[in-house]
């Protein structure tokens, strides 16, 4: 992978609004590279500051014009591509004002994928698995124009109780 070619490809995808890539995405963008050549090229782009390693296997184009305040959500989407995921629990309740404390270093996400916590360059992403059917999940979330859908207030409160998280920080008056 040559630097100029990589820059052209990443800039073209940035123009389409995409600035977060998985290792698999990059292997599809640079088909001519063998796995070893691809990994060496990615390492070189990271060392030169063209790519930021958000976490293992996920990279962010450092000079993207499509950067927004929700890069951590773009990373979460990349980590759970093909799964239903939405912002919920403490993150959602905080944005609704039902929790006075604002989680600034992490985002809590409900997902049909597996449970995990990832430490990224943009903060921690905490995935909590849900077994709810997809038809029910779709009723519990709304599209707010961000990369991840957002839980309704009732859904975020229900998710918090269902997974057995600490509920003493929630202002019950704000839930009404």
C-alpha positions as CSV (number, residue, x, y, z in Angstrom):
1,X,0.0,0.0,0.0
2,X,1.5,3.3,-1.1
3,X,0.9,6.4,0.9
4,X,-0.5,8.4,-2.0
5,X,-2.9,5.6,-3.0
6,X,-4.0,5.2,0.6
7,X,-4.6,8.9,1.0
8,X,-6.7,9.0,-2.2
9,X,-8.8,6.0,-1.1
10,X,-9.4,7.3,2.4
11,X,-10.2,10.8,1.2
12,X,-12.7,9.4,-1.3
13,X,-14.5,7.5,1.4
14,X,-14.3,10.5,3.7
15,X,-16.2,12.5,1.0
16,X,-18.9,9.9,1.3
17,X,-19.1,10.5,5.0
18,X,-17.1,7.5,6.1
19,X,-14.1,7.9,8.4
20,X,-14.1,4.8,10.6
21,X,-12.8,1.5,9.1
22,X,-12.3,-2.0,10.4
23,X,-9.3,-4.1,9.4
24,X,-11.7,-6.1,7.1
25,X,-12.9,-2.8,5.4
26,X,-9.3,-1.8,4.7
27,X,-8.6,-5.3,3.3
28,X,-11.5,-4.8,0.8
29,X,-10.3,-1.3,-0.1
30,X,-6.8,-2.5,-0.8
31,X,-7.4,-5.8,-2.5
32,X,-4.1,-5.9,-4.2
33,X,-2.2,-6.2,-0.9
34,X,-1.5,-9.5,0.7
35,X,-2.5,-9.8,4.4
36,X,1.1,-9.2,5.6
37,X,1.5,-6.2,3.2
38,X,-1.8,-4.8,4.3
39,X,-0.9,-5.0,8.0
40,X,2.5,-3.4,7.4
41,X,0.8,-0.6,5.4
42,X,-1.8,0.0,8.2
43,X,1.0,0.1,10.8
44,X,2.9,2.6,8.6
45,X,-0.3,4.8,8.2
46,X,-0.8,4.7,12.0
47,X,2.9,5.6,12.6
48,X,2.6,8.5,10.2
49,X,-0.5,9.8,11.8
50,X,-2.8,9.2,8.9
51,X,-4.9,6.6,10.7
52,X,-5.7,6.5,14.4
53,X,-6.0,3.0,16.0
54,X,-9.3,3.4,17.9
55,X,-9.0,-0.1,19.3
56,X,-7.8,-3.4,18.0
57,X,-9.0,-3.8,14.4
58,X,-10.8,-0.4,14.1
59,X,-9.1,2.7,12.6
60,X,-10.2,6.3,12.2
61,X,-9.0,8.5,9.3
62,X,-7.2,11.3,11.1
63,X,-7.7,14.0,8.5
64,X,-11.4,13.3,7.8
65,X,-13.7,16.2,7.0
66,X,-16.6,14.0,8.0
67,X,-15.5,13.9,11.7
68,X,-18.3,14.7,14.1
69,X,-18.9,14.7,17.8
70,X,-20.1,11.1,17.6
71,X,-16.9,9.3,16.5
72,X,-17.2,6.9,19.5
73,X,-20.6,5.8,18.2
74,X,-19.1,5.3,14.7
75,X,-16.5,3.0,16.4
76,X,-19.3,1.2,18.2
77,X,-21.2,0.6,15.0
78,X,-18.0,-0.8,13.4
79,X,-17.4,-3.1,16.4
80,X,-21.0,-4.5,16.2
81,X,-21.7,-4.3,12.5
82,X,-24.6,-6.6,11.6
83,X,-26.1,-6.4,15.1
84,X,-28.9,-4.2,16.5
85,X,-27.3,-1.7,18.9
86,X,-28.6,1.4,20.6
87,X,-27.4,3.9,23.3
88,X,-29.2,3.1,26.5
89,X,-28.6,2.6,30.3
90,X,-26.6,5.4,32.0
91,X,-25.7,7.2,28.8
92,X,-29.2,7.6,27.6
93,X,-30.6,8.5,31.0
94,X,-27.9,11.1,31.5
95,X,-28.9,12.8,28.2
96,X,-32.5,12.7,29.2
97,X,-31.5,14.4,32.5
98,X,-32.7,11.6,34.7
99,X,-29.2,11.1,36.1
100,X,-27.3,14.1,37.4
101,X,-23.9,12.6,36.6
102,X,-22.7,12.7,33.0
103,X,-20.6,9.7,31.9
104,X,-17.9,11.6,30.0
105,X,-15.4,8.7,29.5
106,X,-17.8,6.0,28.3
107,X,-20.9,5.2,26.3
108,X,-23.3,2.4,27.3
109,X,-24.9,0.5,24.5
110,X,-27.4,-2.3,24.4
111,X,-26.8,-4.8,21.6
112,X,-28.0,-8.1,20.2
113,X,-24.3,-9.0,19.9
114,X,-22.1,-10.2,22.7
115,X,-21.3,-8.3,25.9
116,X,-17.9,-6.6,26.0
117,X,-16.1,-3.4,27.0
118,X,-13.7,-1.8,24.7
119,X,-11.2,0.9,25.7
120,X,-10.8,3.1,22.6
121,X,-8.9,6.3,21.9
122,X,-12.3,8.1,22.2
123,X,-13.5,6.6,25.5
124,X,-14.8,3.2,26.6
125,X,-17.6,1.5,24.9
126,X,-19.6,-0.8,27.1
127,X,-21.8,-3.3,25.2
128,X,-24.6,-5.1,27.2
129,X,-26.3,-8.0,25.5
130,X,-30.1,-8.1,25.2
131,X,-32.2,-11.1,24.3
132,X,-35.3,-9.1,23.4
133,X,-36.7,-9.9,20.0
134,X,-35.8,-7.4,17.2
135,X,-39.5,-6.4,16.8
136,X,-39.6,-5.3,20.4
137,X,-36.1,-3.6,20.2
138,X,-37.2,-1.4,17.3
139,X,-40.1,-0.1,19.4
140,X,-37.7,0.8,22.2
141,X,-35.3,3.0,20.2
142,X,-35.5,6.1,18.0
143,X,-33.4,7.5,15.3
144,X,-32.0,10.8,16.5
145,X,-29.7,11.5,13.5
146,X,-26.6,9.9,15.1
147,X,-24.7,6.8,14.1
148,X,-26.4,4.7,16.9
149,X,-30.1,4.7,17.6
150,X,-31.2,6.0,21.0
151,X,-33.3,4.3,23.6
152,X,-36.6,6.0,24.7
153,X,-36.6,7.2,28.3
154,X,-38.8,4.3,29.3
155,X,-36.6,1.8,27.5
156,X,-33.4,3.1,29.1
157,X,-35.0,2.9,32.5
158,X,-36.3,-0.6,31.8
159,X,-32.9,-1.7,30.5
160,X,-31.1,-0.4,33.6
161,X,-33.5,-2.3,35.9
162,X,-33.4,-5.4,33.7
163,X,-29.6,-5.8,33.7
164,X,-29.4,-5.1,37.4
165,X,-27.5,-1.9,37.3
166,X,-27.3,0.6,40.1
167,X,-30.5,2.6,40.1
168,X,-29.9,5.0,43.0
169,X,-28.5,7.8,40.8
170,X,-31.8,8.0,38.8
171,X,-34.1,10.9,39.7
172,X,-37.5,9.3,39.7
173,X,-39.3,12.6,39.2
174,X,-37.5,13.1,35.9
175,X,-38.7,9.7,34.7
176,X,-42.3,11.0,34.7
